[in-house]
Amino acid sequence: MLNKEELKSFQEESIIDSWYNARAEDLYILNDVDKRKIEKITKGEDTYQKIANEISKIAKEDDMERIIEKIDKHCNKLINIGGYENEKFYKVGFMDRINLIIECIGGKAKC
């Protein structure tokens, strides 16, 4: 079993980053349950295709491609922000668990 000092070493950001990066691929793989839940919560929300259809009605082909490209870039930005927020949430939760372990064995947690 690890002692209090060894547990504290896990609070170093580089170790947490390493653990997160090692697990990140597993965290982002969708299993069948995830796919069903995502399908259920996004049912009827095909807004991307609706927007593309509306743009095609009012824009020239060149303009439409440029507009769709900008929308894609914006969507990617939102995905990257979500990924960052998920990573931060995961790491904070991990730190909370480490602090709880340290407190349970009689140490003072690093807040």
N, C-alpha and C positions, 0 to 999 in steps of 0.2 A: 504494500500500500504506500502511496505517496505521502510524504510529510507536508506540513503546512507551507514550507518554503518552496517545495517542488510544485505544489498547486498554484502558488502565486506566480511562478514562472510562466504558467499558461496564460496569464493575463497580459503578457507582452503582445503588442499588436502584431508583430511579425509572426508569432506562432499562430495566433488566431487567423491571420491572413492565409497562412500555409494550410491550416485545417480547412478553412472555407474553400480555398482554391482546389484542394484535393476532393472535396465533396460537391463542389459547384455543379459538375456534370450530372451527378446523381440527383441533385436538387431540381434541375431543370428538365429532367426526363419525365414526360407525362406517361403515367400508366393508364390502364383502361378506366379506372375510377375517376382519375383526373379529367380524362377526355370526356366522360359522360357528364361530369359536373360542369365543365366549361361549356359543353354543348347546351346544357339546360339553362345556365345563367345568361348565355348569349343568344338564345333562340329568338329569332325574329329581328335581330339587330344586324342586318346586312347593310349597314349604313355606307360602308366603303363603296360597294357596288352601286348603291342608289346615287351617291355623290358622283361617281364616274359617269353614270348614265345621264344625270342632269347636266354635267359639264359638256358631254358630247352633244347635247341638244343646242347649246348656246355658244360653243367655242369652235374655232377652226381647229383642224387636226393638229397643227404645230402648237397652237396655244394649249390645246387639251393635253398633249403629252407633257408640256412644260408644267402645267398646273398639277397634273397627276404626279409628276416627279416631286414637286414641292410638297404635296400631301404625303407622299411616301416618306420623304425626309422628315417631315413633322411626326409621322407615326413612329418612325425609327427613334426619333428623339424621345418620344413618350415611353417607348419600350426601354430605352437605355436608362431613363430616369427611374422607371419602375424596377429595373434590375438593380440599380444602385440602392434604392430604398429597401428592396428585399434583402440585399446583402447586409445592409446596415442593421436591419431588424434581426436577421439571423445572428449576427455577431453580438448585438446587444443582449439577445436572449441567451446566448452561450455564456457571455460574461456574467449575467445574472445567475446562471446555474453554478458557475465556478465560485462566485461570491457566496452563494448559499452553502456550498460544500465547505468553504473556508470557515464561515460562521458556525456551521454545525460541528466542526472539529475544534472549535474554541479560538479561532483566530479573528482578527478584525478584517472585515472585507474592504477591498479597495473600491471606493465608489466613484 
